[in-house]
Amino acid sequence: MILLGYAAMTALGLLPLAALARMTGVADERTFLFPTFYALFIGLAIGFAVCAVVGRVLGVVGPQEIGTYSERYKSEVGSAAAARRRMRPAHSRIRSTAAAPFTRFS
């Protein structure tokens, strides 16, 4: 999934480079206005910037949250597990042996 995201960002960044190459008339020589190797890196940078701006506008990504995804994921998983534990019915767990009704047959 992560590689698909990087590929989508790169494609999003390569689109304006291809349009610029076509508008300037160098599309016959170079498809992306730069050599392909450099265009991939420039396209990734442009795509990352566009995705960051769109994410910020939509309120999905804040500037302080870009590097903290793994920490946020761990805290969300932990809170979800705690909520599941709280939602379990209490009568299904035997807390002590005194609470369990035992009968002796003799």
Phi, psi and omega per residue, in radians:
M1 nan -0.672 -3.127
I2 -1.154 -0.725 3.113
L3 -1.120 -0.617 3.088
L4 -1.131 -0.665 3.087
G5 -1.126 -0.759 3.097
Y6 -1.130 -0.674 3.103
A7 -1.125 -0.696 3.117
A8 -1.159 -0.703 3.098
M9 -1.131 -0.704 3.127
T10 -1.130 -0.768 3.115
A11 -1.096 -0.702 3.109
L12 -1.104 -0.612 3.104
G13 -1.374 -0.481 3.138
L14 -1.344 -0.405 -3.141
L15 -1.033 -0.866 3.113
P16 -1.155 -0.548 3.098
L17 -1.157 -0.703 3.093
A18 -1.165 -0.674 3.117
A19 -1.150 -0.714 3.105
L20 -1.137 -0.701 3.108
A21 -1.116 -0.644 3.138
R22 -1.247 -0.681 -3.123
M23 -1.227 -0.595 -3.139
T24 -1.472 -0.194 3.072
G25 1.541 0.215 3.131
V26 -1.770 0.219 -3.099
A27 -1.147 -0.408 3.104
D28 -1.237 -0.586 -3.133
E29 -1.534 -0.816 -3.111
R30 -2.324 2.217 -3.078
T31 -1.204 -0.645 -3.020
F32 -2.008 0.449 3.082
L33 1.261 -0.388 3.079
F34 -2.180 2.902 2.977
P35 -1.014 2.574 -2.987
T36 -0.999 -0.689 -3.130
F37 -1.047 -0.806 3.129
Y38 -1.274 -0.589 -3.134
A39 -1.130 -0.568 3.102
L40 -1.115 -0.762 3.134
F41 -1.217 -0.730 3.107
I42 -1.137 -0.704 3.100
G43 -1.109 -0.683 3.092
L44 -1.128 -0.715 3.128
A45 -1.140 -0.758 3.114
I46 -1.123 -0.771 3.133
G47 -1.102 -0.704 3.096
F48 -1.102 -0.744 3.137
A49 -1.129 -0.748 3.126
V50 -1.122 -0.763 3.132
C51 -1.137 -0.655 3.109
A52 -1.161 -0.730 3.132
V53 -1.153 -0.800 -3.140
V54 -1.131 -0.722 3.094
G55 -1.098 -0.669 3.118
R56 -1.206 -0.708 3.133
V57 -1.126 -0.700 3.135
L58 -1.350 -0.190 3.129
G59 1.447 0.233 -3.125
V60 -1.430 -0.678 -3.055
V61 -2.150 2.234 3.006
G62 -1.778 2.801 -3.107
P63 -1.101 -0.517 3.138
Q64 -1.429 -0.209 -3.061
E65 -1.681 -0.021 -3.029
I66 -1.145 -0.752 -3.085
G67 -1.643 0.028 -3.011
T68 -1.911 0.453 -3.092
Y69 -1.116 -0.757 -3.085
S70 -1.159 -0.663 3.096
E71 -1.145 -0.733 3.127
R72 -1.149 -0.685 3.126
Y73 -1.098 -0.779 3.139
K74 -1.103 -0.709 -3.139
S75 -1.206 -0.648 3.111
E76 -1.171 -0.724 3.125
V77 -1.131 -0.717 3.125
G78 -1.121 -0.734 3.138
S79 -1.225 -0.593 3.089
A80 -1.179 -0.679 3.109
A81 -1.163 -0.686 3.111
A82 -1.144 -0.667 3.106
A83 -1.148 -0.656 3.096
R84 -1.147 -0.681 3.118
R85 -1.150 -0.651 3.128
R86 -1.216 -0.521 -3.083
M87 -1.437 -0.152 3.112
R88 -1.162 2.501 3.089
P89 -1.193 2.414 -3.065
A90 -1.278 -0.445 -3.073
H91 -1.326 -0.190 -3.140
S92 -1.434 -0.252 3.134
R93 -1.792 2.374 3.040
I94 -1.646 2.016 -3.041
R95 -1.467 -0.600 3.101
S96 -2.623 2.923 -3.136
T97 -1.300 -0.368 3.117
A98 -1.242 -0.444 -3.123
A99 -1.425 -0.274 -3.115
A100 -1.589 2.226 -3.126
P101 -1.365 1.944 3.091
F102 -1.898 2.443 3.061
T103 -2.142 2.478 3.114
R104 -1.803 2.266 3.045
F105 -1.801 2.123 3.140
S106 -2.110 nan nan
